[in-house]
């Protein structure tokens, strides 16, 4: 119970802590934008934070039906697309901002490169990507086989695409089977907190 409460508390506080993934993405977000396309939106949790002031028209796109249903139930976006993000039914320059958070690594390298080009066509103002650096194990949950990580990206690769790169977290094996996740209790329940503190250094 303590572990669950820690996890819930840290999950709520984390987006407001500087240097964390969502906070870094939020601070980088072009607030003059009016619309956001959220690729690989999942359950929509990040958008609850990003659009907490309801200043954007947001559309979430994901291939996993159960996650889209959950996002709809929570009302995280204004509209939803149940689709393969490699085959987006979206016109050129139709969104101010395109988000691709923890999604690019779920595609094969060639697929990811094509998606980068597609995002550049869709976005009018800005593209924001977050992705692990190096191997990050994550077994499927809820029968979502698309959760498997198929590729990795490093800062040099993304800079080659003219992206500004900001680091976060620890440069050690992550994921459900990574070093921090294997820490014994009570340290295991504090792994998010440890990760956040490390972000200040990286």
Backbone as CSV, one residue per row, in Angstrom:
resi,resn,N_x,N_y,N_z,CA_x,CA_y,CA_z,C_x,C_y,C_z
1,UNK,0.822,-1.211,0.000,0.000,0.000,0.000,0.856,1.260,0.000
2,UNK,1.924,1.244,0.805,2.827,2.395,0.845,3.443,2.625,-0.526
3,UNK,3.855,1.509,-1.148,4.479,1.595,-2.469,3.522,2.224,-3.481
4,UNK,2.244,1.786,-3.448,1.260,2.323,-4.380,1.028,3.814,-4.146
5,UNK,0.962,4.223,-2.876,0.738,5.624,-2.552,1.915,6.485,-2.991
6,UNK,3.134,5.960,-2.794,4.320,6.674,-3.258,4.250,6.854,-4.770
7,UNK,3.913,5.764,-5.460,3.840,5.812,-6.912,2.816,6.811,-7.409
8,UNK,1.631,6.818,-6.761,0.573,7.738,-7.150,0.979,9.189,-6.893
9,UNK,1.588,9.428,-5.717,2.003,10.787,-5.359,3.076,11.302,-6.313
10,UNK,4.094,10.463,-6.552,5.173,10.879,-7.437,4.690,11.055,-8.873
11,UNK,3.712,10.226,-9.271,3.148,10.355,-10.613,2.449,11.692,-10.812
12,UNK,1.807,12.204,-9.758,1.108,13.487,-9.835,2.075,14.667,-9.759
13,UNK,3.115,14.514,-8.937,4.062,15.611,-8.721,5.083,15.714,-9.842
14,UNK,5.476,14.586,-10.410,6.591,14.535,-11.361,6.492,15.539,-12.515
15,UNK,5.326,15.712,-13.145,5.278,16.660,-14.277,5.637,18.092,-13.902
16,UNK,5.505,18.443,-12.611,5.781,19.806,-12.177,7.238,19.994,-11.749
17,UNK,8.003,18.882,-11.722,9.396,18.948,-11.288,10.304,19.257,-12.480
18,UNK,11.103,20.327,-12.399,12.008,20.668,-13.509,12.927,19.510,-13.872
19,UNK,13.263,19.407,-15.137,14.180,18.426,-15.711,13.545,17.071,-15.979
20,UNK,12.310,16.834,-15.532,11.659,15.568,-15.863,11.156,15.628,-17.309
21,UNK,10.810,14.463,-17.854,10.415,14.381,-19.261,9.274,15.325,-19.603
22,UNK,8.152,15.164,-18.905,6.967,15.937,-19.240,7.179,17.419,-18.971
23,UNK,7.878,17.741,-17.883,8.114,19.136,-17.565,9.003,19.794,-18.614
24,UNK,10.027,19.065,-19.062,10.916,19.580,-20.098,10.142,19.803,-21.398
25,UNK,9.298,18.829,-21.739,8.488,18.958,-22.953,7.512,20.124,-22.820
26,UNK,6.898,20.264,-21.653,5.934,21.349,-21.437,6.606,22.718,-21.547
27,UNK,7.793,22.863,-20.947,8.500,24.138,-20.999,8.959,24.461,-22.419
28,UNK,9.165,23.424,-23.226,9.597,23.634,-24.610,8.423,23.889,-25.551
29,UNK,7.217,23.595,-25.080,6.033,23.689,-25.933,5.751,25.130,-26.356
30,UNK,5.473,25.317,-27.619,5.135,26.637,-28.155,3.715,26.991,-27.703
31,UNK,3.608,27.840,-26.684,2.305,28.168,-26.095,1.438,28.997,-27.039
32,UNK,2.027,29.474,-28.142,1.236,30.228,-29.119,0.446,29.284,-30.026
33,UNK,0.808,28.000,-29.986,0.100,27.012,-30.796,-1.326,26.821,-30.321
34,UNK,-2.188,26.405,-31.227,-3.601,26.209,-30.893,-4.021,24.747,-30.963
35,UNK,-3.244,23.923,-31.684,-3.645,22.525,-31.862,-2.466,21.587,-31.685
36,UNK,-2.753,20.397,-31.113,-1.727,19.386,-30.857,-2.195,18.034,-31.371
37,UNK,-1.331,17.358,-32.123,-1.535,15.965,-32.511,-0.610,15.135,-31.631
38,UNK,-1.189,14.237,-30.858,-0.454,13.419,-29.895,-0.339,11.998,-30.449
39,UNK,0.827,11.677,-31.032,1.029,10.368,-31.665,1.430,9.320,-30.636
40,UNK,0.762,8.160,-30.701,1.008,7.126,-29.700,0.531,7.607,-28.343
41,UNK,-0.681,8.146,-28.311,-1.189,8.827,-27.115,-1.410,7.905,-25.928
42,UNK,-1.558,6.591,-26.180,-1.798,5.668,-25.079,-3.039,6.038,-24.302
43,UNK,-2.933,5.987,-22.983,-4.076,6.317,-22.121,-4.290,7.821,-21.995
44,UNK,-3.393,8.611,-22.582,-3.585,10.059,-22.609,-3.097,10.801,-21.388
45,UNK,-2.336,10.134,-20.529,-1.918,10.748,-19.263,-1.102,12.028,-19.463
46,UNK,-0.089,12.059,-20.354,0.660,13.308,-20.527,-0.219,14.490,-20.937
47,UNK,-1.210,14.241,-21.796,-2.046,15.345,-22.277,-2.892,15.947,-21.152
48,UNK,-3.202,15.168,-20.128,-3.944,15.710,-18.986,-3.134,16.828,-18.328
49,UNK,-1.809,16.672,-18.353,-0.936,17.703,-17.796,-0.712,18.833,-18.801
50,UNK,-0.367,18.484,-20.042,-0.048,19.494,-21.053,-1.232,20.423,-21.321
51,UNK,-2.427,19.871,-21.320,-3.600,20.671,-21.689,-4.525,20.903,-20.499
52,UNK,-3.910,21.007,-19.314,-4.708,21.173,-18.092,-5.447,22.510,-18.068
53,UNK,-4.959,23.481,-18.844,-5.637,24.784,-18.913,-6.575,24.874,-20.126
54,UNK,-6.679,23.766,-20.853,-7.581,23.683,-22.011,-7.290,24.762,-23.051
55,UNK,-6.014,25.014,-23.317,-5.665,26.050,-24.285,-5.433,25.510,-25.685
56,UNK,-5.354,24.168,-25.818,-5.115,23.548,-27.114,-6.295,22.676,-27.536
57,UNK,-6.511,22.583,-28.830,-7.381,21.545,-29.378,-6.471,20.339,-29.614
58,UNK,-6.751,19.238,-28.949,-5.848,18.090,-29.012,-6.518,16.856,-29.616
59,UNK,-5.738,16.149,-30.413,-6.190,14.897,-31.025,-5.176,13.807,-30.672
60,UNK,-5.650,12.723,-30.095,-4.785,11.601,-29.749,-4.914,10.495,-30.777
61,UNK,-3.777,9.915,-31.173,-3.773,8.817,-32.150,-3.015,7.630,-31.577
62,UNK,-3.643,6.465,-31.623,-2.990,5.255,-31.116,-3.592,4.036,-31.805
63,UNK,-2.796,2.972,-31.881,-3.240,1.753,-32.557,-3.932,0.776,-31.606
64,UNK,-3.728,0.964,-30.272,-4.254,0.007,-29.292,-5.615,0.477,-28.786
65,UNK,-6.648,-0.238,-29.180,-8.025,0.168,-28.908,-8.304,0.391,-27.420
66,UNK,-7.818,-0.501,-26.558,-8.105,-0.393,-25.131,-7.579,0.915,-24.550
67,UNK,-6.394,1.329,-24.982,-5.847,2.592,-24.492,-6.652,3.786,-24.995
68,UNK,-7.095,3.733,-26.236,-7.910,4.822,-26.772,-9.227,4.930,-26.011
69,UNK,-9.824,3.789,-25.684,-11.066,3.778,-24.905,-10.831,4.395,-23.529
70,UNK,-9.713,4.031,-22.905,-9.389,4.602,-21.592,-9.173,6.109,-21.679
71,UNK,-8.486,6.550,-22.717,-8.259,7.980,-22.894,-9.585,8.721,-23.079
72,UNK,-10.482,8.134,-23.868,-11.801,8.738,-24.078,-12.561,8.843,-22.768
73,UNK,-12.493,7.790,-21.965,-13.181,7.772,-20.675,-12.681,8.904,-19.774
74,UNK,-11.374,9.171,-19.833,-10.778,10.227,-19.018,-10.934,11.612,-19.649
75,UNK,-11.332,11.640,-20.932,-11.501,12.912,-21.623,-10.197,13.670,-21.795
76,UNK,-9.128,12.933,-22.089,-7.797,13.542,-22.163,-7.581,14.394,-23.409
77,UNK,-8.284,14.084,-24.494,-8.152,14.818,-25.751,-9.539,15.255,-26.234
78,UNK,-9.556,16.113,-27.219,-10.829,16.549,-27.804,-11.352,15.528,-28.809
79,UNK,-10.431,14.922,-29.555,-10.797,13.901,-30.539,-9.755,12.785,-30.509
80,UNK,-10.120,11.644,-31.118,-9.231,10.478,-31.098,-9.201,9.804,-32.467
81,UNK,-8.046,9.249,-32.788,-7.891,8.448,-33.996,-7.376,7.073,-33.594
82,UNK,-8.163,6.037,-33.884,-7.700,4.674,-33.683,-7.053,4.254,-34.992
83,UNK,-5.737,4.311,-35.047,-5.059,4.058,-36.313,-3.587,3.724,-36.093
84,UNK,-2.976,3.192,-37.130,-1.542,2.972,-37.164,-0.897,4.319,-37.479
85,UNK,-0.025,4.807,-36.601,0.548,6.138,-36.814,1.493,6.177,-38.013
86,UNK,1.774,5.005,-38.593,2.545,4.991,-39.832,1.668,5.245,-41.052
87,UNK,0.350,5.250,-40.819,-0.603,5.486,-41.905,-1.621,6.528,-41.445
88,UNK,-1.142,7.704,-41.138,-1.989,8.751,-40.581,-2.916,9.375,-41.627
89,UNK,-4.212,9.412,-41.345,-5.165,10.044,-42.270,-5.257,11.541,-41.998
90,UNK,-4.108,12.227,-42.100,-4.033,13.638,-41.711,-3.370,14.448,-42.813
91,UNK,-3.918,15.611,-43.082,-3.411,16.465,-44.153,-2.118,17.190,-43.754
92,UNK,-1.380,17.614,-44.732,-0.151,18.378,-44.521,-0.444,19.700,-43.799
93,UNK,0.434,20.047,-42.851,0.347,21.306,-42.093,-1.022,21.502,-41.453
94,UNK,-1.515,20.466,-40.814,-2.851,20.547,-40.224,-2.842,20.706,-38.701
95,UNK,-1.656,20.627,-38.066,-1.548,20.839,-36.618,-0.371,21.762,-36.326
96,UNK,-0.539,22.623,-35.337,0.564,23.501,-34.946,1.706,22.686,-34.331
97,UNK,1.344,21.749,-33.466,2.344,20.978,-32.718,2.080,19.488,-32.867
98,UNK,3.136,18.717,-33.059,3.036,17.254,-33.066,3.878,16.717,-31.916
99,UNK,3.239,15.950,-31.042,3.940,15.293,-29.940,4.148,13.824,-30.283
100,UNK,5.329,13.317,-29.949,5.621,11.892,-30.136,6.421,11.454,-28.905
101,UNK,5.710,11.208,-27.810,6.341,10.941,-26.522,6.437,9.440,-26.259
102,UNK,7.673,8.961,-26.093,7.930,7.551,-25.793,7.231,6.635,-26.804
103,UNK,7.339,6.989,-28.066,6.651,6.243,-29.125,7.589,5.803,-30.238
104,UNK,8.529,6.655,-30.608,9.408,6.393,-31.746,10.154,5.071,-31.613
105,UNK,10.538,4.724,-30.400,11.318,3.498,-30.161,10.505,2.214,-30.362
106,UNK,9.191,2.339,-30.498,8.340,1.169,-30.716,8.274,0.772,-32.194
107,UNK,8.924,1.542,-33.031,8.954,1.266,-34.469,10.333,0.778,-34.882
108,UNK,10.370,0.014,-35.971,11.660,-0.341,-36.555,12.330,0.946,-37.042
109,UNK,13.624,0.909,-37.182,14.376,2.113,-37.507,13.874,2.795,-38.785
110,UNK,13.670,2.024,-39.832,13.194,2.605,-41.093,11.807,3.219,-40.931
111,UNK,10.957,2.549,-40.141,9.614,3.069,-39.885,9.696,4.386,-39.114
112,UNK,10.604,4.430,-38.139,10.785,5.647,-37.357,11.267,6.809,-38.204
113,UNK,12.163,6.529,-39.134,12.671,7.578,-40.015,11.549,8.135,-40.897
114,UNK,10.678,7.230,-41.368,9.537,7.685,-42.178,8.579,8.525,-41.346
115,UNK,8.394,8.126,-40.077,7.490,8.883,-39.216,8.037,10.283,-38.943
116,UNK,9.338,10.394,-38.763,9.945,11.710,-38.563,9.631,12.637,-39.747
117,UNK,9.758,12.104,-40.953,9.462,12.895,-42.151,7.982,13.259,-42.220
118,UNK,7.124,12.317,-41.822,5.677,12.572,-41.848,5.299,13.652,-40.837
119,UNK,5.915,13.611,-39.654,5.644,14.630,-38.648,6.045,16.013,-39.139
120,UNK,7.151,16.064,-39.864,7.608,17.343,-40.411,6.615,17.903,-41.430
121,UNK,5.907,17.027,-42.120,4.884,17.476,-43.068,3.634,17.991,-42.347
122,UNK,3.287,17.341,-41.251,2.034,17.659,-40.549,2.140,18.908,-39.683
123,UNK,3.299,19.081,-39.018,3.453,20.174,-38.053,3.647,21.528,-38.717
124,UNK,2.890,22.522,-38.256,3.058,23.884,-38.752,4.145,24.632,-37.980
125,UNK,4.270,24.359,-36.675,5.184,25.115,-35.841,6.271,24.276,-35.171
126,UNK,5.905,23.090,-34.645,6.821,22.428,-33.727,6.570,20.920,-33.648
127,UNK,7.666,20.184,-33.424,7.606,18.742,-33.146,8.379,18.509,-31.854
128,UNK,7.787,17.768,-30.928,8.477,17.401,-29.685,8.477,15.884,-29.560
129,UNK,9.670,15.333,-29.359,9.858,13.888,-29.251,10.522,13.571,-27.913
130,UNK,10.103,12.502,-27.255,10.877,11.962,-26.142,11.068,10.471,-26.412
131,UNK,12.276,9.994,-26.123,12.605,8.590,-26.381,13.761,8.177,-25.483
132,UNK,13.780,6.928,-25.033,14.916,6.480,-24.208,16.208,6.489,-25.019
133,UNK,17.312,6.659,-24.328,18.625,6.532,-24.950,19.131,5.126,-24.641
134,UNK,19.316,4.316,-25.674,19.766,2.955,-25.466,18.628,1.988,-25.211
135,UNK,18.984,0.757,-24.910,18.011,-0.332,-24.723,17.169,-0.100,-23.489
136,UNK,15.871,-0.300,-23.632,14.932,-0.071,-22.540,13.883,-1.171,-22.589
137,UNK,14.017,-2.177,-21.730,13.120,-3.328,-21.748,11.741,-2.957,-21.219
138,UNK,10.720,-3.383,-21.946,9.353,-3.156,-21.472,8.451,-4.259,-21.998
139,UNK,8.099,-5.235,-21.157,7.218,-6.309,-21.611,5.801,-5.808,-21.831
140,UNK,5.031,-6.474,-22.696,3.653,-6.054,-22.975,2.770,-6.117,-21.739
141,UNK,1.848,-5.175,-21.604,0.824,-5.213,-20.567,-0.536,-5.055,-21.227
142,UNK,-1.547,-5.658,-20.627,-2.918,-5.594,-21.153,-3.016,-6.169,-22.570
143,UNK,-2.051,-7.038,-22.938,-2.083,-7.624,-24.270,-1.645,-6.684,-25.374
144,UNK,-1.019,-5.580,-25.009,-0.571,-4.588,-25.992,0.813,-4.972,-26.518
145,UNK,0.842,-5.715,-27.610,2.116,-6.182,-28.172,2.914,-5.054,-28.810
146,UNK,2.272,-3.903,-29.054,2.975,-2.762,-29.651,3.893,-2.059,-28.649
147,UNK,3.871,-2.501,-27.389,4.733,-1.881,-26.390,6.196,-2.295,-26.529
148,UNK,6.466,-3.310,-27.306,7.839,-3.764,-27.479,8.702,-2.666,-28.109
149,UNK,9.904,-2.496,-27.575,10.836,-1.522,-28.146,11.639,-2.193,-29.253
150,UNK,11.636,-1.576,-30.434,12.280,-2.186,-31.604,13.507,-1.425,-32.095
151,UNK,13.715,-0.217,-31.585,14.854,0.579,-32.046,15.312,1.515,-30.942
152,UNK,16.478,2.085,-31.134,17.004,3.054,-30.168,17.480,4.303,-30.912
153,UNK,17.458,5.420,-30.211,17.908,6.693,-30.767,18.843,7.365,-29.766
154,UNK,19.863,8.008,-30.285,20.787,8.757,-29.455,20.742,10.227,-29.803
155,UNK,21.303,11.081,-28.951,21.305,12.528,-29.211,21.906,12.905,-30.567
156,UNK,22.990,12.229,-30.944,23.656,12.562,-32.209,22.726,12.357,-33.399
157,UNK,21.970,11.257,-33.379,21.037,10.961,-34.479,19.965,12.030,-34.603
158,UNK,19.399,12.427,-33.475,18.316,13.406,-33.516,18.832,14.795,-33.852
159,UNK,20.037,15.111,-33.414,20.633,16.395,-33.808,20.876,16.430,-35.315
160,UNK,21.176,15.263,-35.887,21.379,15.192,-37.339,20.099,15.531,-38.093
161,UNK,18.941,15.386,-37.425,17.646,15.762,-38.008,17.269,17.199,-37.625
162,UNK,18.243,17.938,-37.084,18.045,19.343,-36.684,17.159,19.525,-35.459
163,UNK,17.107,18.516,-34.593,16.380,18.651,-33.333,17.315,19.153,-32.242
164,UNK,16.792,20.008,-31.354,17.507,20.353,-30.133,17.282,19.210,-29.157
165,UNK,18.326,18.797,-28.454,18.228,17.625,-27.577,18.499,18.013,-26.128
166,UNK,17.601,17.567,-25.229,17.768,17.770,-23.789,17.682,16.408,-23.101
167,UNK,18.652,16.136,-22.217,18.683,14.833,-21.555,17.915,14.809,-20.249
168,UNK,17.551,13.612,-19.813,16.914,13.413,-18.509,17.153,11.985,-18.070
169,UNK,16.996,11.734,-16.769,17.131,10.369,-16.255,18.577,9.925,-16.101
170,UNK,18.749,8.644,-15.795,20.062,8.053,-15.576,20.518,7.264,-16.785
171,UNK,21.795,7.348,-17.163,22.303,6.574,-18.296,22.615,5.140,-17.912
172,UNK,21.598,4.412,-17.410,21.744,3.004,-17.033,20.552,2.243,-17.596
173,UNK,20.628,0.893,-17.654,19.506,0.126,-18.196,18.203,0.442,-17.473
174,UNK,17.192,0.836,-18.240,15.918,1.208,-17.643,14.841,0.179,-17.903
175,UNK,13.593,0.585,-17.705,12.456,-0.286,-17.960,12.122,-1.173,-16.782
176,UNK,11.132,-2.038,-16.992,10.654,-2.907,-15.930,11.695,-3.929,-15.488
177,UNK,12.700,-4.173,-16.321,13.749,-5.126,-15.965,15.083,-4.435,-15.730
178,UNK,15.068,-3.122,-15.714,16.298,-2.354,-15.560,16.788,-2.316,-14.130
179,UNK,17.913,-1.659,-13.940,18.585,-1.629,-12.647,17.720,-1.018,-11.553
180,UNK,17.125,0.151,-11.821,16.336,0.826,-10.796,15.104,0.015,-10.431
181,UNK,14.453,-0.600,-11.412,13.246,-1.390,-11.159,13.550,-2.625,-10.308
182,UNK,14.804,-3.086,-10.318,15.166,-4.288,-9.556,15.628,-3.980,-8.139
183,UNK,15.617,-2.695,-7.756,16.038,-2.341,-6.404,15.092,-2.952,-5.371
184,UNK,15.623,-3.441,-4.234,14.762,-4.022,-3.186,13.944,-2.935,-2.499
185,UNK,12.817,-3.353,-1.901,12.006,-2.396,-1.147,12.769,-1.967,0.108
186,UNK,12.627,-0.721,0.593,11.696,0.290,0.072,12.269,1.104,-1.091
187,UNK,13.509,0.784,-1.506,14.147,1.575,-2.556,13.432,1.451,-3.895
188,UNK,12.844,0.276,-4.157,12.138,0.083,-5.421,10.991,1.055,-5.600
189,UNK,10.267,1.334,-4.516,9.125,2.250,-4.593,9.567,3.704,-4.778
190,UNK,10.858,3.960,-4.578,11.382,5.320,-4.735,12.101,5.512,-6.057
191,UNK,11.993,4.521,-6.960,12.786,4.588,-8.190,12.450,5.800,-9.049
192,UNK,11.181,6.228,-9.080,10.844,7.427,-9.850,11.509,8.656,-9.260
193,UNK,11.521,8.713,-7.929,12.130,9.842,-7.243,13.629,9.901,-7.537
194,UNK,14.282,8.728,-7.522,15.716,8.650,-7.829,15.962,9.128,-9.256
195,UNK,15.102,8.701,-10.168,15.236,9.068,-11.588,15.106,10.580,-11.767
196,UNK,14.143,11.177,-11.040,13.925,12.613,-11.137,15.149,13.376,-10.621
197,UNK,15.707,12.964,-9.489,16.883,13.627,-8.942,18.057,13.540,-9.911
198,UNK,18.199,12.392,-10.543,19.305,12.206,-11.482,19.171,13.118,-12.693
199,UNK,17.953,13.482,-13.027,17.711,14.335,-14.197,18.371,15.705,-14.061
200,UNK,18.497,16.187,-12.822,19.121,17.479,-12.597,20.588,17.437,-13.049
201,UNK,21.235,16.284,-12.818,22.637,16.125,-13.181,22.789,15.967,-14.689
202,UNK,21.953,15.121,-15.291,22.100,14.839,-16.710,21.618,15.985,-17.583
